[in-house]
Amino acid sequence: MKENGTWRRRLDDTFEFLCRIRRSSTQQEICQCLLCYAERFGATNLLAGPIPPPRALRREQVSHVLLDAWPEQWFERYFSKGYLYRDPTIQLVNRGSSPFRWSEIDEMCQVGSFGRRVMDEATEFKLREGFTIPFATLESQAVGFSVAGEKLDPDPHERLAFQFVAACAFGSAAVLADGKRNSKQVQLSPRQTDVLRWASEGFTVDEIADRLSISRNTADTHLRSVRVKLGATSTIHAVAEAFRRGLIA
């Protein structure tokens, strides 16, 4: 019972930050909310945006950044020297990797000498450890979302919760950038809302089906329909988008 209470408090805390992100009127405010949330596991900086096409010039690369709380001098060096396409974190993002800590990169891909140089130089700006969340837009464009600091230590819950927070924040930042907040109204059926609420609490499709006394196939169909309606590429993305739009609370 105590463990359930702890889980509920953590969930309520996460949703409180999601509310703050949803109320943000600028990308800078979103960054402040994110860093306030991520500082609990050591993050002090963040950078997020869709990955530009190969051979994009510096100006185009920079224009793809939606959320920027990166050290200014490192930002300038990184983009002026063309580090983007040699950065092993970006290589993993383009591959559609699952979320990863930078300490796990060597196990996930071959880091060449130039890639090692990029990672080593980041430490000069107190970006020694990081956590990157790759995901994709509805148009299948790869998105990289990284937080970093001198020492990061997210537990499994924090890693999962931050995926929700990051997806919601990116969606809000994209809407602000497009100037079309709430331009398209979406309605969910009562059953779709129920399924999504349980998914937001970390329950699997089988667990959701059991709690709602429906078949696994029906629960999965509802989740698929929700993802289509919200233009989401994953259930985590759908939950974050639904929360951002005020469809669940």
ChimeraX attribute file (.defattr): number of C-alpha atoms within 10 A of each C-alpha:
attribute: neighborCount
match mode: 1-to-1
recipient: residues
	/A:1	6
	/A:2	7
	/A:3	8
	/A:4	9
	/A:5	10
	/A:6	11
	/A:7	14
	/A:8	13
	/A:9	12
	/A:10	15
	/A:11	16
	/A:12	14
	/A:13	13
	/A:14	17
	/A:15	19
	/A:16	13
	/A:17	18
	/A:18	26
	/A:19	18
	/A:20	15
	/A:21	26
	/A:22	21
	/A:23	13
	/A:24	19
	/A:25	13
	/A:26	13
	/A:27	21
	/A:28	15
	/A:29	16
	/A:30	25
	/A:31	23
	/A:32	16
	/A:33	19
	/A:34	26
	/A:35	19
	/A:36	13
	/A:37	19
	/A:38	22
	/A:39	16
	/A:40	13
	/A:41	16
	/A:42	19
	/A:43	25
	/A:44	23
	/A:45	23
	/A:46	24
	/A:47	19
	/A:48	25
	/A:49	21
	/A:50	23
	/A:51	20
	/A:52	19
	/A:53	12
	/A:54	9
	/A:55	10
	/A:56	13
	/A:57	13
	/A:58	15
	/A:59	10
	/A:60	12
	/A:61	20
	/A:62	16
	/A:63	11
	/A:64	14
	/A:65	16
	/A:66	20
	/A:67	22
	/A:68	17
	/A:69	17
	/A:70	19
	/A:71	16
	/A:72	11
	/A:73	9
	/A:74	16
	/A:75	16
	/A:76	13
	/A:77	13
	/A:78	17
	/A:79	16
	/A:80	15
	/A:81	9
	/A:82	15
	/A:83	17
	/A:84	20
	/A:85	17
	/A:86	17
	/A:87	19
	/A:88	24
	/A:89	29
	/A:90	20
	/A:91	16
	/A:92	20
	/A:93	23
	/A:94	18
	/A:95	12
	/A:96	16
	/A:97	15
	/A:98	11
	/A:99	19
	/A:100	19
	/A:101	19
	/A:102	19
	/A:103	12
	/A:104	11
	/A:105	14
	/A:106	12
	/A:107	8
	/A:108	13
	/A:109	12
	/A:110	11
	/A:111	18
	/A:112	12
	/A:113	9
	/A:114	13
	/A:115	18
	/A:116	16
	/A:117	14
	/A:118	17
	/A:119	19
	/A:120	13
	/A:121	15
	/A:122	20
	/A:123	14
	/A:124	10
	/A:125	16
	/A:126	15
	/A:127	24
	/A:128	18
	/A:129	20
	/A:130	24
	/A:131	23
	/A:132	25
	/A:133	24
	/A:134	24
	/A:135	25
	/A:136	20
	/A:137	15
	/A:138	14
	/A:139	8
	/A:140	9
	/A:141	13
	/A:142	20
	/A:143	23
	/A:144	23
	/A:145	24
	/A:146	24
	/A:147	26
	/A:148	27
	/A:149	21
	/A:150	15
	/A:151	15
	/A:152	22
	/A:153	15
	/A:154	18
	/A:155	10
	/A:156	9
	/A:157	12
	/A:158	16
	/A:159	19
	/A:160	14
	/A:161	19
	/A:162	19
	/A:163	20
	/A:164	22
	/A:165	25
	/A:166	22
	/A:167	26
	/A:168	27
	/A:169	29
	/A:170	25
	/A:171	21
	/A:172	26
	/A:173	27
	/A:174	18
	/A:175	15
	/A:176	16
	/A:177	13
	/A:178	9
	/A:179	10
	/A:180	10
	/A:181	15
	/A:182	12
	/A:183	8
	/A:184	8
	/A:185	8
	/A:186	12
	/A:187	12
	/A:188	17
	/A:189	10
	/A:190	9
	/A:191	13
	/A:192	17
	/A:193	18
	/A:194	17
	/A:195	23
	/A:196	27
	/A:197	19
	/A:198	18
	/A:199	19
	/A:200	23
	/A:201	14
	/A:202	16
	/A:203	15
	/A:204	15
	/A:205	20
	/A:206	14
	/A:207	15
	/A:208	22
	/A:209	19
	/A:210	13
	/A:211	12
	/A:212	13
	/A:213	10
	/A:214	12
	/A:215	14
	/A:216	16
	/A:217	12
	/A:218	13
	/A:219	24
	/A:220	17
	/A:221	14
	/A:222	20
	/A:223	23
	/A:224	17
	/A:225	13
	/A:226	25
	/A:227	22
	/A:228	14
	/A:229	15
	/A:230	21
	/A:231	15
	/A:232	22
	/A:233	17
	/A:234	19
	/A:235	17
	/A:236	23
	/A:237	25
	/A:238	26
	/A:239	28
	/A:240	29
	/A:241	25
	/A:242	26
	/A:243	20
	/A:244	23
	/A:245	20
	/A:246	12
	/A:247	15
	/A:248	16
	/A:249	14
